[in-house]
Amino acid sequence: MTAHRTATAAAVAVGLPLLLTALSAGPAHAHGAPTDPVSRVAACSPMGGGNTGTAACAAAIAANGAPFTAWDNLRVAGVNGRDREVIPDGKLCSGGLPEYKGLDLARADWPSTRLTPGGSFTLRYSSTIPHTGTFKLFLSKPGYDPKQPLKWSDLPAQPFATATDPALVDGAYRVKATLPSDRSGRQMLYTIWQNSSTSDTYYSCSDVVFPTKSTGGDKGGPAAPTTSAAAARRTPSPSASKTPEPRKTTSPAEQTPTRTPLAPARETAPDNLTPVADSDSGGITTLPLVAGGAAAFLLTAGVALTLWRRR
């Protein structure tokens, strides 16, 4: 009996770590991207709903050679604040990563979000793995041309808003800010998220539209219907004669998921969590799966109990 007990204990000791590893080694999720105002990578991802089928997204996916399945993994390691030195002009939306090159297409029909100059707004940055770090928000300068590749010179030297270690609530970080008051037409909201819990920095482009100050319309794009945000909501888009367009594009995080949901149901104070290993932007790493570990433990315990009863 003693020998049998020893053998059973050894089986548990050897099998449990292996089983835990197997259960936790499934496809990993990455980390995050803006979903309101919707970013290009989120809009054109499988989670992007109707945005995915737009002409701009179709062209981006074709240029990319693959869909933007890893919409939350656009990150570059080791930048350490040297964004303008590391990320080349014309490749700001892709972070210079070849697997996201379709996001750099210069065109004026990307899915966009309507904003009010000088108004308050809240950036919603959906996240699938919590990190600590600082968000920096830039808005392209007056005169920005969406039909030209985005360059660092199109952005001010300093962000108009920053936030360090905001709480992750309902699967998203929220950054509240006041928008510059001197923008009109189509502009670019450029978000940099520099992690402090990893060596990674995330980059994202969100196309936004402000009411135009003249009848010339958005520079490089279609004319805006009104010069008032309130009037814009009352006036249907020319392309929406049957069904009025909503004020904002639908957030990918609010669509019916076609893969694992964007984030856990609720995480109210995860900023003190640190990923197991996440310093290489070329790889994907997961946090330990607590639920999977518990299941593995129960399964292994059941095997041991069965062997004990049959001794």
C-alpha positions as a Markdown table, in Angstrom:
| # | Residue | x | y | z |
|---|---|---|---|---|
| 1 | Met | 0.0 | 0.0 | 0.0 |
| 2 | Thr | 2.9 | 2.3 | 0.9 |
| 3 | Ala | 4.5 | 1.7 | -2.5 |
| 4 | His | 1.1 | 2.4 | -4.3 |
| 5 | Arg | 0.7 | 5.7 | -2.4 |
| 6 | Thr | 4.2 | 6.7 | -3.4 |
| 7 | Ala | 3.5 | 5.9 | -7.0 |
| 8 | Thr | 0.2 | 7.9 | -6.9 |
| 9 | Ala | 1.9 | 10.9 | -5.4 |
| 10 | Ala | 4.6 | 10.8 | -8.0 |
| 11 | Ala | 2.1 | 10.7 | -10.8 |
| 12 | Val | 0.3 | 13.8 | -9.4 |
| 13 | Ala | 3.6 | 15.6 | -8.9 |
| 14 | Val | 4.7 | 15.0 | -12.5 |
| 15 | Gly | 1.3 | 15.3 | -14.2 |
| 16 | Leu | 0.0 | 18.4 | -12.6 |
| 17 | Pro | 2.6 | 20.8 | -13.9 |
| 18 | Leu | 2.3 | 19.3 | -17.4 |
| 19 | Leu | -1.5 | 19.5 | -17.4 |
| 20 | Leu | -1.4 | 23.1 | -16.1 |
| 21 | Thr | 0.9 | 24.0 | -18.9 |
| 22 | Ala | -1.2 | 22.4 | -21.5 |
| 23 | Leu | -4.4 | 24.1 | -20.3 |
| 24 | Ser | -2.8 | 27.6 | -20.2 |
| 25 | Ala | -0.9 | 27.4 | -23.4 |
| 26 | Gly | -3.8 | 28.2 | -25.7 |
| 27 | Pro | -3.8 | 31.2 | -28.2 |
| 28 | Ala | -2.7 | 34.3 | -26.3 |
| 29 | His | -4.4 | 37.7 | -26.5 |
| 30 | Ala | -2.4 | 40.8 | -26.7 |
| 31 | His | -2.9 | 44.1 | -25.1 |
| 32 | Gly | -5.0 | 46.9 | -26.5 |
| 33 | Ala | -6.1 | 49.7 | -29.0 |
| 34 | Pro | -8.5 | 52.6 | -29.1 |
| 35 | Thr | -12.1 | 51.7 | -29.9 |
| 36 | Asp | -13.6 | 55.1 | -29.4 |
| 37 | Pro | -12.6 | 57.1 | -31.3 |
| 38 | Val | -12.2 | 54.0 | -33.3 |
| 39 | Ser | -8.6 | 53.2 | -34.4 |
| 40 | Arg | -7.8 | 52.0 | -37.9 |
| 41 | Val | -6.6 | 48.6 | -36.6 |
| 42 | Ala | -9.7 | 48.0 | -34.5 |
| 43 | Ala | -12.1 | 49.2 | -37.2 |
| 44 | Cys | -10.5 | 46.9 | -39.8 |
| 45 | Ser | -10.2 | 43.9 | -37.5 |
| 46 | Pro | -12.6 | 40.9 | -37.4 |
| 47 | Met | -14.2 | 42.7 | -34.4 |
| 48 | Gly | -14.8 | 45.9 | -36.4 |
| 49 | Gly | -18.4 | 45.1 | -37.5 |
| 50 | Gly | -19.6 | 47.0 | -40.5 |
| 51 | Asn | -16.3 | 49.0 | -40.6 |
| 52 | Thr | -14.4 | 46.0 | -41.8 |
| 53 | Gly | -16.1 | 46.0 | -45.2 |
| 54 | Thr | -15.5 | 49.6 | -46.0 |
| 55 | Ala | -13.3 | 50.5 | -49.0 |
| 56 | Ala | -10.5 | 51.8 | -46.8 |
| 57 | Cys | -10.4 | 48.6 | -44.7 |
| 58 | Ala | -10.6 | 46.4 | -47.7 |
| 59 | Ala | -7.7 | 48.2 | -49.2 |
| 60 | Ala | -5.7 | 48.0 | -46.0 |
| 61 | Ile | -6.3 | 44.3 | -45.6 |
| 62 | Ala | -5.3 | 43.8 | -49.3 |
| 63 | Ala | -2.1 | 45.8 | -48.8 |
| 64 | Asn | -1.4 | 43.9 | -45.6 |
| 65 | Gly | -1.9 | 40.5 | -47.2 |
| 66 | Ala | -3.8 | 39.3 | -44.1 |
| 67 | Pro | -6.6 | 40.5 | -41.9 |
| 68 | Phe | -5.9 | 42.5 | -38.7 |
| 69 | Thr | -6.7 | 39.6 | -36.4 |
| 70 | Ala | -4.2 | 40.8 | -33.8 |
| 71 | Trp | -5.8 | 44.2 | -33.5 |
| 72 | Asp | -4.5 | 44.6 | -30.0 |
| 73 | Asn | -0.9 | 43.7 | -30.6 |
| 74 | Leu | 0.5 | 46.7 | -32.5 |
| 75 | Arg | 3.5 | 47.3 | -30.2 |
| 76 | Val | 7.2 | 48.0 | -30.5 |
| 77 | Ala | 9.8 | 47.0 | -27.9 |
| 78 | Gly | 12.6 | 49.1 | -26.5 |
| 79 | Val | 11.5 | 52.5 | -27.8 |
| 80 | Asn | 11.8 | 54.1 | -24.4 |
| 81 | Gly | 10.3 | 57.4 | -25.4 |
| 82 | Arg | 12.4 | 57.7 | -28.6 |
| 83 | Asp | 9.2 | 57.6 | -30.7 |
| 84 | Arg | 10.3 | 60.1 | -33.3 |
| 85 | Glu | 13.7 | 58.4 | -33.7 |
| 86 | Val | 12.5 | 54.9 | -34.0 |
| 87 | Ile | 9.2 | 55.1 | -35.9 |
| 88 | Pro | 9.7 | 56.3 | -39.5 |
| 89 | Asp | 7.7 | 59.1 | -41.2 |
| 90 | Gly | 4.9 | 57.6 | -43.2 |
| 91 | Lys | 4.7 | 54.6 | -41.0 |
| 92 | Leu | 3.3 | 56.1 | -37.8 |
| 93 | Cys | 0.0 | 54.1 | -38.0 |
| 94 | Ser | 1.7 | 50.8 | -38.3 |
| 95 | Gly | 4.5 | 51.6 | -35.8 |
| 96 | Gly | 6.8 | 50.6 | -38.7 |
| 97 | Leu | 5.7 | 46.9 | -38.3 |
| 98 | Pro | 5.4 | 45.2 | -41.7 |
| 99 | Glu | 2.5 | 43.1 | -40.5 |
| 100 | Tyr | 0.4 | 46.3 | -40.1 |
| 101 | Lys | 1.6 | 48.2 | -43.1 |
| 102 | Gly | -1.9 | 48.5 | -44.6 |
| 103 | Leu | -2.8 | 51.0 | -41.8 |
| 104 | Asp | -0.4 | 53.5 | -43.3 |
| 105 | Leu | -2.5 | 54.0 | -46.5 |
| 106 | Ala | -3.0 | 57.7 | -47.1 |
| 107 | Arg | -6.7 | 58.1 | -47.9 |
| 108 | Ala | -9.6 | 60.2 | -46.7 |
| 109 | Asp | -12.3 | 57.5 | -46.3 |
| 110 | Trp | -11.1 | 55.6 | -43.3 |
| 111 | Pro | -13.8 | 54.9 | -40.7 |
| 112 | Ser | -14.0 | 58.0 | -38.5 |
| 113 | Thr | -15.5 | 59.5 | -35.4 |
| 114 | Arg | -17.1 | 63.0 | -35.3 |
| 115 | Leu | -15.8 | 65.3 | -32.6 |
| 116 | Thr | -16.4 | 68.9 | -31.5 |
| 117 | Pro | -13.5 | 71.4 | -31.4 |
| 118 | Gly | -12.8 | 72.6 | -28.0 |
| 119 | Gly | -15.2 | 70.0 | -26.5 |
| 120 | Ser | -14.5 | 67.4 | -23.8 |
| 121 | Phe | -14.2 | 63.8 | -24.8 |
| 122 | Thr | -13.1 | 60.5 | -23.4 |
| 123 | Leu | -10.8 | 58.1 | -25.2 |
| 124 | Arg | -11.8 | 54.5 | -24.7 |
| 125 | Tyr | -8.8 | 52.2 | -25.0 |
| 126 | Ser | -9.9 | 48.6 | -24.9 |
| 127 | Ser | -7.4 | 46.2 | -23.4 |
| 128 | Thr | -7.0 | 42.5 | -23.2 |
| 129 | Ile | -4.0 | 42.4 | -20.9 |
| 130 | Pro | -3.5 | 45.1 | -18.2 |
| 131 | His | -0.4 | 47.1 | -18.1 |
| 132 | Thr | 0.8 | 50.2 | -16.3 |
| 133 | Gly | 2.1 | 53.1 | -18.4 |
| 134 | Thr | 1.4 | 56.5 | -19.8 |
| 135 | Phe | -1.0 | 57.5 | -22.6 |
| 136 | Lys | -0.1 | 60.5 | -24.8 |
| 137 | Leu | -2.7 | 61.9 | -27.1 |
| 138 | Phe | -1.8 | 64.0 | -30.2 |
| 139 | Leu | -4.1 | 65.7 | -32.6 |
| 140 | Ser | -2.8 | 66.6 | -36.1 |
| 141 | Lys | -2.0 | 70.2 | -36.8 |
| 142 | Pro | -4.4 | 72.5 | -38.7 |
| 143 | Gly | -3.7 | 71.9 | -42.4 |
| 144 | Tyr | -3.2 | 68.2 | -42.0 |
| 145 | Asp | -3.8 | 66.4 | -45.3 |
| 146 | Pro | -5.2 | 62.8 | -44.9 |
| 147 | Lys | -4.2 | 62.1 | -48.5 |
| 148 | Gln | -0.6 | 62.3 | -47.6 |
| 149 | Pro | 1.3 | 59.8 | -45.4 |
| 150 | Leu | 1.2 | 60.8 | -41.7 |
| 151 | Lys | 4.5 | 62.3 | -40.6 |
| 152 | Trp | 5.8 | 63.4 | -37.3 |
| 153 | Ser | 5.8 | 67.0 | -38.5 |
| 154 | Asp | 2.0 | 66.7 | -38.9 |
| 155 | Leu | 1.7 | 66.3 | -35.1 |
| 156 | Pro | 2.5 | 68.9 | -32.4 |
| 157 | Ala | 5.7 | 68.4 | -30.4 |
| 158 | Gln | 3.7 | 68.0 | -27.2 |
| 159 | Pro | 0.5 | 65.9 | -26.6 |
| 160 | Phe | -2.7 | 67.8 | -25.8 |
| 161 | Ala | -3.5 | 65.2 | -23.1 |
| 162 | Thr | -1.7 | 62.6 | -21.0 |
| 163 | Ala | -2.7 | 60.0 | -18.4 |
| 164 | Thr | -0.6 | 57.7 | -16.3 |
| 165 | Asp | -1.8 | 54.4 | -14.9 |
| 166 | Pro | -5.6 | 54.9 | -15.4 |
| 167 | Ala | -7.8 | 52.1 | -14.0 |
| 168 | Leu | -8.9 | 49.3 | -16.3 |
| 169 | Val | -12.7 | 49.2 | -15.9 |
| 170 | Asp | -15.0 | 47.0 | -17.9 |
| 171 | Gly | -12.2 | 46.0 | -20.2 |
| 172 | Ala | -11.0 | 49.5 | -21.1 |
| 173 | Tyr | -8.9 | 52.4 | -20.0 |
| 174 | Arg | -10.6 | 55.8 | -20.2 |
| 175 | Val | -8.7 | 59.0 | -20.8 |
| 176 | Lys | -10.7 | 62.3 | -20.4 |
| 177 | Ala | -9.5 | 65.4 | -22.1 |
| 178 | Thr | -10.4 | 68.7 | -23.7 |
| 179 | Leu | -9.9 | 68.9 | -27.5 |
| 180 | Pro | -8.0 | 71.8 | -29.1 |
| 181 | Ser | -10.5 | 74.4 | -30.4 |
| 182 | Asp | -8.8 | 75.3 | -33.7 |
| 183 | Arg | -9.3 | 72.1 | -35.7 |
| 184 | Ser | -11.7 | 71.5 | -38.6 |
| 185 | Gly | -12.3 | 68.9 | -41.2 |
| 186 | Arg | -10.7 | 65.5 | -41.1 |
| 187 | Gln | -7.9 | 65.1 | -38.6 |
| 188 | Met | -5.8 | 62.3 | -37.0 |
| 189 | Leu | -5.9 | 61.4 | -33.3 |
| 190 | Tyr | -2.6 | 59.7 | -32.6 |
| 191 | Thr | -2.2 | 57.7 | -29.4 |
| 192 | Ile | 1.0 | 56.5 | -27.9 |
| 193 | Trp | 0.8 | 54.1 | -24.9 |
| 194 | Gln | 4.3 | 53.7 | -23.3 |
| 195 | Asn | 4.2 | 50.8 | -20.9 |
| 196 | Ser | 6.1 | 50.9 | -17.6 |
| 197 | Ser | 5.4 | 47.3 | -16.7 |
| 198 | Thr | 7.0 | 46.1 | -20.0 |
| 199 | Ser | 9.4 | 47.6 | -22.5 |
| 200 | Asp | 6.7 | 47.9 | -25.2 |
| 201 | Thr | 5.1 | 51.0 | -26.7 |
| 202 | Tyr | 1.8 | 50.9 | -28.6 |
| 203 | Tyr | 0.8 | 53.2 | -31.5 |
| 204 | Ser | -2.6 | 53.8 | -33.0 |
| 205 | Cys | -4.3 | 56.1 | -35.5 |
| 206 | Ser | -7.9 | 57.2 | -35.0 |
| 207 | Asp | -9.4 | 59.2 | -37.9 |
| 208 | Val | -11.7 | 62.0 | -36.6 |
| 209 | Val | -13.8 | 64.6 | -38.2 |
| 210 | Phe | -14.6 | 68.1 | -36.9 |
| 211 | Pro | -17.2 | 70.5 | -38.4 |
| 212 | Thr | -15.6 | 72.6 | -41.2 |
| 213 | Lys | -15.3 | 76.3 | -40.8 |
| 214 | Ser | -16.0 | 76.9 | -44.5 |
| 215 | Thr | -17.9 | 75.4 | -47.4 |
| 216 | Gly | -14.7 | 73.8 | -48.6 |
| 217 | Gly | -15.3 | 70.6 | -46.6 |
| 218 | Asp | -12.7 | 68.3 | -45.1 |
| 219 | Lys | -9.3 | 68.8 | -46.6 |
| 220 | Gly | -8.8 | 65.9 | -49.0 |
| 221 | Gly | -12.2 | 64.4 | -48.1 |
| 222 | Pro | -15.9 | 64.9 | -48.6 |
| 223 | Ala | -17.5 | 68.2 | -47.4 |
| 224 | Ala | -19.0 | 68.2 | -44.0 |
| 225 | Pro | -22.8 | 68.7 | -44.0 |
| 226 | Thr | -22.8 | 71.4 | -41.3 |
| 227 | Thr | -20.6 | 73.6 | -39.1 |
| 228 | Ser | -22.4 | 72.6 | -35.9 |
| 229 | Ala | -22.0 | 69.3 | -34.1 |
| 230 | Ala | -25.6 | 69.4 | -33.0 |
| 231 | Ala | -26.8 | 70.2 | -36.5 |
| 232 | Ala | -24.6 | 67.4 | -37.8 |
| 233 | Arg | -26.5 | 64.9 | -35.7 |
| 234 | Arg | -29.8 | 66.2 | -37.1 |
| 235 | Thr | -28.7 | 66.1 | -40.8 |
| 236 | Pro | -28.4 | 62.7 | -42.3 |
| 237 | Ser | -25.3 | 61.8 | -44.3 |
| 238 | Pro | -25.9 | 61.8 | -48.1 |
| 239 | Ser | -25.0 | 58.1 | -48.2 |
| 240 | Ala | -27.6 | 57.3 | -45.5 |
| 241 | Ser | -30.9 | 58.2 | -47.2 |
| 242 | Lys | -32.6 | 55.1 | -45.8 |
| 243 | Thr | -30.9 | 54.7 | -42.4 |
| 244 | Pro | -29.3 | 57.7 | -40.7 |
| 245 | Glu | -25.7 | 57.2 | -39.8 |
| 246 | Pro | -25.0 | 57.3 | -36.0 |
| 247 | Arg | -22.9 | 60.2 | -34.6 |
| 248 | Lys | -20.0 | 57.8 | -33.9 |
| 249 | Thr | -18.8 | 54.6 | -35.5 |
| 250 | Thr | -19.6 | 51.5 | -33.6 |
| 251 | Ser | -16.9 | 50.5 | -31.2 |
| 252 | Pro | -15.4 | 47.1 | -32.1 |
| 253 | Ala | -15.6 | 46.2 | -28.5 |
| 254 | Glu | -19.4 | 46.5 | -28.7 |
| 255 | Gln | -19.9 | 44.1 | -31.6 |
| 256 | Thr | -20.8 | 40.5 | -31.3 |
| 257 | Pro | -17.4 | 38.9 | -30.8 |
| 258 | Thr | -16.1 | 36.5 | -33.4 |
| 259 | Arg | -13.3 | 35.3 | -31.2 |
| 260 | Thr | -12.4 | 35.6 | -27.5 |
| 261 | Pro | -14.0 | 38.8 | -26.0 |
| 262 | Leu | -12.0 | 42.0 | -25.9 |
| 263 | Ala | -11.5 | 41.8 | -22.1 |
| 264 | Pro | -12.7 | 40.1 | -18.9 |
| 265 | Ala | -16.1 | 41.1 | -17.8 |
| 266 | Arg | -14.8 | 43.5 | -15.2 |
| 267 | Glu | -11.4 | 44.4 | -13.8 |
| 268 | Thr | -11.5 | 47.3 | -11.4 |
| 269 | Ala | -8.0 | 47.7 | -10.1 |
| 270 | Pro | -5.5 | 45.6 | -12.2 |
| 271 | Asp | -2.8 | 48.2 | -12.6 |
| 272 | Asn | -0.6 | 46.4 | -10.1 |
| 273 | Leu | -0.5 | 43.2 | -12.2 |
| 274 | Thr | 2.6 | 42.3 | -14.2 |
| 275 | Pro | 2.6 | 39.9 | -17.1 |
| 276 | Val | 4.7 | 36.8 | -16.8 |
| 277 | Ala | 7.0 | 37.9 | -19.6 |
| 278 | Asp | 6.2 | 40.6 | -22.1 |
| 279 | Ser | 9.3 | 42.4 | -23.3 |
| 280 | Asp | 9.5 | 41.1 | -26.8 |
| 281 | Ser | 7.1 | 42.8 | -29.2 |
| 282 | Gly | 7.6 | 40.0 | -31.7 |
| 283 | Gly | 6.0 | 37.4 | -29.4 |
| 284 | Ile | 2.7 | 36.9 | -27.6 |
| 285 | Thr | 2.6 | 36.1 | -23.9 |
| 286 | Thr | -0.4 | 35.3 | -21.6 |
| 287 | Leu | -1.0 | 35.7 | -18.0 |
| 288 | Pro | -1.6 | 32.5 | -16.1 |
| 289 | Leu | -5.1 | 31.1 | -16.5 |
| 290 | Val | -6.4 | 30.8 | -13.0 |
| 291 | Ala | -9.6 | 29.1 | -13.9 |
| 292 | Gly | -7.7 | 26.7 | -16.2 |
| 293 | Gly | -5.3 | 25.9 | -13.3 |
| 294 | Ala | -8.1 | 25.2 | -10.9 |
| 295 | Ala | -9.7 | 22.8 | -13.4 |
| 296 | Ala | -6.4 | 21.1 | -13.9 |
| 297 | Phe | -5.9 | 20.6 | -10.2 |
| 298 | Leu | -9.4 | 19.1 | -9.8 |
| 299 | Leu | -8.9 | 16.8 | -12.8 |
| 300 | Thr | -5.5 | 15.6 | -11.4 |
| 301 | Ala | -6.9 | 15.1 | -8.0 |
| 302 | Gly | -9.7 | 13.0 | -9.5 |
| 303 | Val | -7.2 | 10.8 | -11.2 |
| 304 | Ala | -5.3 | 10.4 | -8.0 |
| 305 | Leu | -8.5 | 9.5 | -6.0 |
| 306 | Thr | -9.5 | 6.9 | -8.6 |
| 307 | Leu | -6.1 | 5.3 | -8.4 |
| 308 | Trp | -6.3 | 5.3 | -4.6 |
| 309 | Arg | -9.7 | 3.5 | -4.6 |
| 310 | Arg | -8.4 | 0.9 | -7.0 |
| 311 | Arg | -5.3 | 0.1 | -4.8 |
